Amino acid sequence: MPSSQTAVFRRLVNAHMAAPPVVVAPDETAARVVARMVEAGASAAVVAGGEGRIEGILTEQDVVRRIACRRIGDQPVAGFMTRPVLAVGAEDPLYKAIGFMRRKRLRHMPVVDEGGRLVGMLYLHEALAVAAGPLVDDIDRLTHEDSFEGLRQVKAAQVQVAKRLFADSVPAPDIQALISDINNDLYRRVLRLALAEMRATGWGEPPVAFCCIVMGSGGRGESYLFPDQDNGFVLADYPDDRHNVVDAWFVELAERMVRALDQLGFPLCRGGVMAVNPVWRKTLSQWKAQVSMWMRRLHVMMLQLCDIFFDFRPVFGERDLAAELRGFVTGAAARNRPFLYQMFEVQAEHRAAIGLFGRLVRERDDPAHRGHINLKYGGTLPLAEAVRLLALKEAVPETGTLARIAALEAKGAMSGDEADYLRGAFAFLTGLQLRQQIADYEAGRKVGNFVDPAALTERELERLKEYFRTINDFRSRVRGELTGRLV
């Protein structure tokens, strides 16, 4: 058992699965399968067909209900197995698998790879050994059943889980990744509920394939506790004469989704970056045309839209649509140097909050936070923006800040020392920001991005200044590459 009592939130299923004790073909006789289960002391046998894809499972309960005291002779096991089979992905978070198995009262589940091929078996009692007692309640809340009230409990559990992880010295970027994963899972579950409601009320199935994407911090996997909504739809192409019918269907879905997310605690985006806005609800071809227009016009507002959009990631639906759009955006940006120049110019004033003489730049305009430091706009945002621009220049498709840094280092576009400093800056700043948000929440204050320098230790202030300088030096370097200017 790991020393960390919150490791369950950072582990994947593949680290805790075992080899399935009995795997049989569909035409193997039931009698032989039962004999093999007895020999192996196994409580289940997985029935797998071609290429290892699961077709069914024979459990002890199946043996008792369907086979015991019957003359089964040479009948194939396919006639007695349970189907369809509930399975978990090898790359799924362990806590999700535990919650699902507890909710469905399953003692074991087959584990499959991305192609649906059997790769192992997860046993609940072994998986629970990773979770400390109090965390099981958190897991149950985070994986609550798909009802609106259940999803409220999932959202409410986030702060408690984040607090536990932070107290357990888990790096802030890892906590952000978990929060983002939970939020994106809530998107998926809200959409499933909305689709079921639409089927029940006569709207029927989606008229064309679609993918829901999230943007901003959610798209980078860097969400904090209460992010607002930044979402859109990518639709499969369809004939123009179907537009009124198809678009009306997706307007209805978007309205249901946005309304439900708002009620769950995802505030409406003040800039209208939501699928209810036709700017963010388009077919794949329309998205490509719109992005090309944004990049060609080089208007300030359109450059700002690109800034929001370029961090998108899929959360529900046909991911191939988002993958094709990502490939298009990555290639188009890398080929368009004037566009990248102008993107930096729009963000030129977004610098880390430290002046020429090493003094921290403090808030002046907001009375509630006068004298404080905005860690988002004076820290993590300038860093994320500069890393994004360099990643676009180098045709890096990743969206997360740390993933982009790793890819840039691997391509030789960033030295090992520079990458190490930037990773350190990102981890330190996000840690301060998350700590402050947890404190704000527990004190009943509005959760934000401001920290009082007086609340920091002398060492923290030194590191804050050091990392702010690192960010500004990096931004100057990126500016030099994109614009030819040294400062």
C-alpha positions in Angstrom: 0.0 0.0 0.0 1.4 3.4 -0.9 2.4 5.8 1.8 0.2 8.5 0.3 -3.4 8.1 1.4 -4.7 9.9 -1.7 -2.8 7.9 -4.3 -6.1 6.4 -5.5 -6.9 9.7 -7.3 -3.7 9.6 -9.2 -3.5 5.9 -10.2 -4.8 4.3 -13.4 -6.5 1.0 -13.6 -3.6 -0.6 -15.5 -1.4 -0.2 -12.4 -3.7 -2.4 -10.3 -5.2 -4.9 -12.7 -4.3 -8.6 -12.7 -4.2 -11.1 -15.5 -7.6 -12.7 -16.1 -7.3 -16.2 -14.6 -9.5 -17.9 -17.2 -10.0 -16.8 -20.8 -12.0 -19.0 -23.1 -13.3 -19.0 -26.6 -17.1 -18.8 -27.2 -17.2 -22.3 -28.6 -15.5 -24.0 -25.7 -17.9 -26.2 -23.8 -19.5 -24.9 -20.6 -18.4 -28.1 -18.8 -14.8 -27.5 -19.7 -15.0 -23.8 -18.7 -16.4 -24.7 -15.3 -13.6 -27.2 -14.8 -11.0 -24.6 -15.7 -12.5 -22.2 -13.2 -12.4 -24.8 -10.5 -8.8 -25.6 -11.3 -7.7 -22.0 -11.2 -9.8 -21.1 -8.2 -11.4 -18.3 -10.3 -14.7 -16.7 -9.7 -15.2 -15.8 -13.4 -14.1 -16.7 -16.9 -13.9 -14.2 -19.6 -15.2 -15.2 -23.1 -13.2 -13.6 -25.8 -13.5 -13.8 -29.5 -11.3 -12.6 -32.4 -8.5 -10.3 -31.5 -9.2 -10.7 -27.8 -12.5 -8.7 -27.8 -14.8 -9.6 -25.0 -18.0 -11.3 -26.0 -19.3 -12.3 -22.5 -18.4 -13.5 -19.0 -19.3 -16.6 -17.0 -19.4 -15.9 -13.3 -20.0 -18.1 -10.3 -23.6 -16.8 -10.2 -24.1 -17.8 -13.9 -22.8 -21.3 -13.0 -25.3 -21.6 -10.1 -28.3 -20.2 -12.0 -27.8 -21.6 -15.5 -25.5 -24.6 -15.3 -25.6 -26.4 -11.9 -27.8 -29.5 -11.9 -28.2 -29.4 -15.6 -26.9 -31.8 -18.2 -24.9 -29.3 -20.2 -22.8 -31.9 -22.1 -20.9 -30.3 -24.9 -23.0 -27.1 -25.2 -20.8 -24.1 -25.8 -20.3 -21.6 -23.1 -21.7 -18.8 -25.3 -25.2 -20.2 -24.4 -24.7 -19.6 -20.6 -22.5 -16.5 -20.4 -23.7 -13.0 -19.4 -23.7 -10.3 -22.1 -23.1 -7.5 -22.7 -20.1 -7.2 -20.4 -19.4 -4.2 -18.3 -15.7 -3.4 -18.7 -13.3 -0.7 -17.6 -10.5 0.9 -19.6 -6.9 0.3 -18.8 -6.2 4.0 -18.9 -9.2 5.0 -16.8 -8.6 6.6 -13.4 -8.7 4.0 -10.6 -11.1 6.0 -8.5 -13.7 5.9 -11.3 -13.5 2.2 -11.6 -13.9 1.7 -7.8 -16.9 4.0 -7.7 -18.6 2.2 -10.6 -18.0 -1.2 -9.2 -19.3 -0.2 -5.8 -22.4 1.3 -7.4 -23.0 -1.8 -9.6 -22.1 -4.2 -6.8 -19.4 -5.8 -8.9 -16.5 -7.8 -7.4 -14.5 -7.8 -10.5 -14.4 -6.2 -14.0 -12.6 -7.1 -17.2 -10.1 -4.4 -18.3 -9.8 -3.5 -22.0 -7.5 -1.4 -24.1 -8.5 1.4 -26.4 -9.4 -1.2 -29.1 -11.7 -3.1 -26.7 -9.3 -6.0 -26.4 -9.1 -7.8 -23.0 -5.9 -7.0 -21.1 -6.6 -7.9 -17.5 -9.1 -8.1 -14.6 -9.7 -5.5 -11.8 -10.7 -6.9 -8.4 -12.5 -4.5 -6.2 -11.0 -5.7 -2.9 -7.5 -5.1 -4.3 -8.4 -1.7 -5.8 -9.9 -0.6 -2.4 -6.6 -1.4 -0.7 -5.2 1.8 -2.3 -8.0 4.0 -0.8 -8.0 5.0 2.8 -11.3 4.7 4.6 -12.5 8.3 4.5 -11.6 8.5 0.8 -14.1 5.8 -0.1 -16.9 8.3 0.7 -15.2 10.9 -1.6 -15.0 8.3 -4.3 -18.7 7.4 -4.0 -19.6 11.1 -4.2 -17.3 11.7 -7.2 -18.8 8.8 -9.1 -22.4 9.3 -8.1 -25.1 7.9 -10.3 -26.3 9.9 -13.3 -29.0 12.0 -11.9 -29.0 15.8 -11.5 -28.8 15.5 -7.7 -26.1 13.0 -8.0 -24.1 15.4 -10.2 -24.5 18.1 -7.7 -22.8 15.9 -5.1 -20.0 15.2 -7.6 -19.4 18.9 -8.0 -19.6 19.6 -4.3 -17.0 16.9 -3.5 -14.3 18.5 -5.6 -13.2 21.0 -3.0 -12.9 18.4 -0.3 -10.9 16.1 -2.6 -8.7 19.0 -3.7 -8.1 19.9 0.0 -7.1 16.3 0.8 -4.7 16.1 -2.1 -3.1 19.4 -1.3 -2.6 18.5 2.3 -1.0 15.2 1.1 1.6 17.3 -0.8 0.3 16.3 -4.3 1.7 18.7 -6.9 -0.9 21.4 -7.9 -0.7 20.5 -11.6 -1.8 16.9 -10.7 -4.7 18.3 -8.7 -5.7 20.5 -11.6 -5.6 17.6 -13.9 -8.0 15.7 -11.6 -10.3 18.7 -11.2 -10.3 19.0 -15.0 -11.0 15.3 -15.4 -14.0 15.5 -13.0 -15.3 18.6 -14.7 -15.0 17.0 -18.1 -16.7 13.9 -16.8 -19.6 16.1 -15.6 -19.9 17.5 -19.1 -20.2 14.0 -20.4 -22.8 13.0 -17.8 -24.8 16.1 -18.3 -24.9 15.5 -22.1 -26.0 11.9 -21.5 -28.9 13.1 -19.4 -29.8 15.8 -21.9 -29.8 13.4 -24.8 -32.0 11.0 -22.8 -34.4 13.8 -22.0 -34.5 14.8 -25.7 -35.3 11.3 -26.8 -38.0 11.0 -24.2 -39.6 14.3 -25.3 -39.7 13.5 -29.0 -36.5 15.1 -30.3 -35.1 11.8 -31.2 -31.4 11.0 -31.8 -28.8 13.5 -33.0 -29.3 14.2 -36.7 -25.6 14.1 -37.3 -22.5 13.0 -35.4 -21.0 15.7 -33.1 -18.3 16.3 -30.6 -18.5 18.6 -27.5 -15.3 20.5 -26.9 -14.1 22.5 -23.9 -11.7 25.4 -24.2 -9.5 27.6 -21.9 -8.2 26.1 -18.7 -10.5 23.0 -19.0 -9.0 22.3 -22.5 -5.5 22.6 -21.0 -6.4 20.3 -18.1 -5.5 23.1 -15.7 -8.9 23.9 -14.1 -9.1 25.4 -10.7 -12.1 25.0 -8.3 -14.8 27.0 -10.0 -14.2 27.6 -13.7 -16.8 29.1 -15.9 -18.1 27.5 -19.1 -16.0 27.6 -22.3 -17.6 25.0 -24.6 -18.6 24.4 -28.2 -19.9 21.8 -30.6 -18.2 20.4 -33.7 -20.7 18.8 -36.0 -20.2 16.4 -38.9 -20.8 18.1 -42.2 -24.3 17.9 -43.7 -26.1 19.4 -46.8 -27.1 23.1 -46.6 -30.7 22.3 -47.1 -30.8 20.4 -43.8 -29.4 23.4 -41.8 -32.6 24.6 -40.2 -33.6 21.2 -38.8 -30.1 20.1 -37.8 -29.1 23.4 -36.2 -32.4 23.6 -34.3 -31.8 20.2 -32.8 -28.3 21.2 -31.6 -29.5 24.6 -30.3 -31.9 22.6 -28.1 -29.1 20.4 -26.8 -26.8 23.3 -26.2 -29.4 25.2 -24.2 -30.1 22.1 -22.0 -26.4 21.5 -21.5 -25.5 25.1 -20.7 -28.5 25.5 -18.3 -27.7 22.3 -16.4 -24.0 23.1 -16.1 -24.8 26.6 -14.7 -27.1 25.0 -12.1 -24.3 22.6 -11.2 -21.8 25.4 -10.5 -20.2 26.1 -13.9 -21.1 29.9 -14.3 -22.1 31.1 -17.7 -19.2 32.5 -19.7 -19.5 36.3 -19.7 -17.9 36.4 -23.2 -20.5 34.0 -24.6 -18.0 31.2 -25.3 -20.7 28.5 -25.2 -22.3 26.2 -27.7 -25.6 28.2 -27.5 -23.6 30.9 -29.5 -23.4 30.0 -33.2 -19.8 31.2 -33.2 -19.0 28.1 -31.1 -21.4 25.7 -32.8 -20.4 24.7 -36.3 -19.7 21.9 -38.7 -16.2 20.7 -39.2 -15.9 22.5 -42.5 -17.4 25.7 -41.0 -14.9 25.5 -38.1 -12.0 25.3 -40.6 -13.3 28.2 -42.6 -13.9 30.3 -39.5 -10.4 29.6 -38.0 -8.9 30.4 -41.4 -10.8 33.7 -41.5 -9.7 34.6 -38.0 -6.1 33.9 -38.8 -6.3 35.8 -42.1 -8.0 38.9 -40.9 -5.6 39.5 -37.9 -8.2 41.6 -36.2 -7.7 42.1 -32.4 -11.1 40.5 -31.5 -10.5 37.6 -33.8 -7.1 37.0 -32.4 -8.6 37.0 -28.9 -11.1 34.3 -30.1 -8.2 32.2 -31.4 -6.5 32.6 -28.0 -9.6 31.0 -26.3 -10.1 28.4 -29.0 -6.7 26.9 -29.5 -6.6 25.0 -26.2 -9.7 23.0 -27.0 -10.0 19.3 -26.2 -12.9 16.8 -26.8 -15.0 15.7 -23.9 -18.0 13.9 -25.5 -19.1 12.4 -28.8 -17.1 11.7 -32.0 -13.6 12.5 -31.0 -12.4 12.0 -34.6 -14.1 15.3 -35.5 -12.0 17.2 -32.8 -8.9 15.3 -33.9 -9.3 16.4 -37.5 -9.9 20.0 -36.4 -6.8 19.9 -34.1 -4.7 18.7 -37.0 -6.0 21.5 -39.2 -5.4 24.2 -36.6 -1.9 22.9 -35.7 -0.8 22.9 -39.3 -2.4 26.2 -40.2 -0.9 28.1 -37.3 2.6 26.7 -37.8 2.5 27.9 -41.5 1.2 31.4 -40.7 4.1 33.4 -39.1 2.3 36.8 -39.4 -0.6 35.4 -37.4 1.8 34.3 -34.6 3.5 37.7 -34.7 0.1 39.4 -34.2 -1.0 37.0 -31.5 2.0 38.0 -29.4 1.4 41.7 -30.0 -2.1 41.3 -28.7 -0.7 39.7 -25.5 2.4 41.9 -25.3 1.2 43.6 -22.1 0.5 40.3 -20.4 3.7 40.1 -18.4 4.5 38.5 -15.0 3.8 40.9 -12.1 7.3 42.1 -11.4 8.8 45.5 -12.3 12.1 46.6 -13.7 13.6 47.0 -10.2 12.4 43.7 -8.8 9.3 45.1 -7.1 6.1 43.0 -7.3 3.3 44.6 -9.3 0.3 44.8 -7.0 -3.4 45.4 -7.7 -4.5 49.0 -7.6 -8.0 49.2 -9.1 -9.9 46.5 -7.2 -10.7 47.8 -3.7 -11.3 44.4 -2.3 -7.8 43.2 -3.4 -5.7 46.4 -3.4 -2.1 45.6 -2.7 -2.6 41.9 -3.6 -1.0 40.0 -6.5 -3.2 38.5 -9.3 -1.5 35.1 -9.7 -3.5 34.4 -12.9 -3.1 37.5 -14.9 0.3 38.3 -13.4 1.7 34.7 -13.5 0.1 31.6 -14.9 -1.6 33.3 -17.9 1.5 35.0 -19.3 3.3 31.7 -19.0 0.6 29.6 -20.6 0.2 32.1 -23.5 3.9 32.2 -24.3 4.2 28.4 -24.2 1.2 28.1 -26.4 2.6 30.4 -29.1 5.9 28.6 -29.2 4.1 25.3 -29.4 2.0 26.6 -32.3 5.1 27.8 -34.0 6.6 24.3 -33.7 3.4 22.5 -34.7 3.0 20.9 -31.3 -0.6 19.5 -31.0 -0.6 19.1 -27.2 -2.8 21.6 -25.2 -1.6 21.4 -21.6 1.1 23.8 -20.6 3.4 21.1 -19.1 2.7 18.8 -22.0 3.7 21.5 -24.4 6.9 22.3 -22.5 7.8 18.6 -22.6 7.1 18.4 -26.4 9.1 21.6 -27.1 12.0 20.2 -25.1 11.8 16.9 -27.0 11.9 18.8 -30.3 14.9 20.9 -29.3 12.9 24.1 -29.3 13.6 24.6 -25.6 16.7 23.7 -23.6 16.5 21.4 -20.6 17.4 24.2 -18.2 14.7 26.5 -19.6 12.1 23.7 -19.5 13.0 22.9 -15.9 12.7 26.5 -14.8 9.3 26.9 -16.5 8.0 23.7 -15.0 9.1 24.9 -11.6 7.4 28.3 -12.2 4.2 26.6 -13.3 4.0 24.2 -10.3 4.9 26.9 -7.8 2.4 29.5 -9.1 -0.5 27.0 -9.5 0.3 25.7 -6.0 -0.1 29.2 -4.5 -3.2 29.8 -6.5 -4.9 26.6 -5.5 -3.9 27.1 -1.8 -5.5 30.5 -1.9 -8.7 29.3 -3.5 -9.1 26.5 -0.9 -8.6 29.1 1.9 -11.1 31.5 0.2 -13.7 28.8 0.0 -13.3 27.7 3.6 -13.5 31.3 4.8 -16.7 31.9 2.8 -15.0 34.5 0.5 -15.4 34.7 -3.2 -12.9 32.3 -4.7 -10.4 34.1 -6.9 -6.8 34.5 -8.0 -5.5 37.1 -5.6 -2.9 36.4 -2.9 -1.8 38.8 -0.2 2.1 39.1 -0.3 2.0 39.5 3.5 0.6 36.0 3.8 3.6 34.5 2.0 6.9 33.5 3.7 10.1 35.3 2.9 11.2 32.2 0.9 8.0 32.1 -1.0 8.3 35.8 -1.9 11.9 35.2 -3.2 10.7 32.2 -5.3 7.7 34.2 -6.6 10.0 37.0 -7.8 12.5 34.5 -9.3 9.8 32.7 -11.3 8.2 36.0 -12.4 11.6 37.0 -13.8 11.9 33.6 -15.5 8.5 34.0 -17.2 9.3 37.5 -18.5 12.7 36.3 -19.8 11.0 33.5 -21.6 8.4 35.8 -23.0 11.2 38.1 -24.3 12.8 35.0 -25.9 9.5 34.0 -27.6 8.9 37.5 -28.8 12.4 37.6 -30.3 11.6 34.4 -32.3 8.2 35.5 -33.4 8.8 39.2 -34.1 12.5 39.6 -34.5 12.6 42.1 -31.6 14.9 41.6 -28.6 12.6 43.1 -26.0 
